[in-house]
Amino acid sequence: MMVQVISSVNEACVAKFHHRTAIVIDVLRATSTIATALSSGASSVIPAETVMDAKALQRPGDLLGGERFCRKISGFDYGNSPAEYAADAVKGRRVILTTTNGTRAIHKSTRAEHVLAASLLNAEACAKLALELRRDIVIMCAGSHDEFAIEDGLCAGMLLHHMRCLNGGAGIETDDFGVAMESLYAERRHRIEELLMNSASGKRLLKLGQKQDIEFCARTNTIREVPYLSGDQLVLRS
């Protein structure tokens, strides 16, 4: 099985997704938020590319969530802090979510046969499901401000690590960037929160007083399900 790793959404082209499983990563914070909302009982999460799209998709009872440049969008119910999406806020409700990079990356992956959303919170479950789907895999790091984000690369390396462990150490091939991300994960796996705090994305969140979001997103394998794109909505798949 071949696993290709793409450094940012701007490096992705449609041809790379055909007949493959796409795994989208935006650790700080979109895919962490999506996984949290669904595990908290949201009926689905609808990724919207723009603020206007999100508003147009909203139906009575739906929640609007999202951010632009790390800040909650005016008039929306919630921002992009995963802790906001607890059970008492989202259980049984659809969430329409738009973010600067993560939801755009999901839309760019829709030509894939399967689309999964991964974060540090659910990396092992995502690796397991991706192997079970039996397609070559494209891991797309969403990035930040149109550039590679190191926390997404760390998660890509974590996914590759779990895939090798689950597959008995054999049968997984990757590209040079994937090899580099595996090495990053192997080196920093015991200092994940420190890496996130010192990343460019982490520093932006710290300046905005959102340290708790970094701490939340640095947790590993606390969620055992995977957001899976079914039509235009993400739902949980074990």
Secondary structure as GFF3:
##gff-version 3
##sequence-region A 1 238
A	DSSP	beta_strand	2	6	.	.	.	ID=ss1
A	DSSP	three_ten_helix	9	11	.	.	.	ID=ss2
A	DSSP	three_ten_helix	14	16	.	.	.	ID=ss3
A	DSSP	beta_strand	21	25	.	.	.	ID=ss4
A	DSSP	alpha_helix	30	39	.	.	.	ID=ss5
A	DSSP	beta_strand	44	47	.	.	.	ID=ss6
A	DSSP	alpha_helix	51	57	.	.	.	ID=ss7
A	DSSP	beta_strand	63	68	.	.	.	ID=ss8
A	DSSP	beta_strand	71	72	.	.	.	ID=ss9
A	DSSP	three_ten_helix	82	84	.	.	.	ID=ss10
A	DSSP	alpha_helix	87	90	.	.	.	ID=ss11
A	DSSP	beta_strand	94	98	.	.	.	ID=ss12
A	DSSP	alpha_helix	102	108	.	.	.	ID=ss13
A	DSSP	beta_strand	114	118	.	.	.	ID=ss14
A	DSSP	three_ten_helix	120	122	.	.	.	ID=ss15
A	DSSP	alpha_helix	123	132	.	.	.	ID=ss16
A	DSSP	beta_strand	137	141	.	.	.	ID=ss17
A	DSSP	alpha_helix	150	166	.	.	.	ID=ss18
A	DSSP	beta_strand	173	174	.	.	.	ID=ss19
A	DSSP	alpha_helix	176	188	.	.	.	ID=ss20
A	DSSP	alpha_helix	192	198	.	.	.	ID=ss21
A	DSSP	alpha_helix	200	207	.	.	.	ID=ss22
A	DSSP	alpha_helix	211	217	.	.	.	ID=ss23
A	DSSP	beta_strand	226	230	.	.	.	ID=ss24
A	DSSP	beta_strand	233	237	.	.	.	ID=ss25
###
